[in-house]
């Protein structure tokens, strides 16, 4: 199945859904709710920017992560990890 992204005026969304309704019922067309996808990347440059920002953030080393997770399991879930 091929995915096609369309940007349309809000006033046309219901019209387009109505036009496609027969295909939707036959399951030959599927409307994907963008909000459920989490995020959409529109360009390679945007990906590079996101990766750069992620790499620039301070993170935990492995020992700090293990301590954090042990605390989380004990305090939030009430179990010893």
Secondary structure, 3 states (H helix, E strand, C coil): CCCCCCCCCHHHHHHHHHHHHHHHHCCCCCCCCHHHHCCCCCCHHHHHHHHHHHHHCCCCCHHHHHHHHHHHHHHHHCCCC
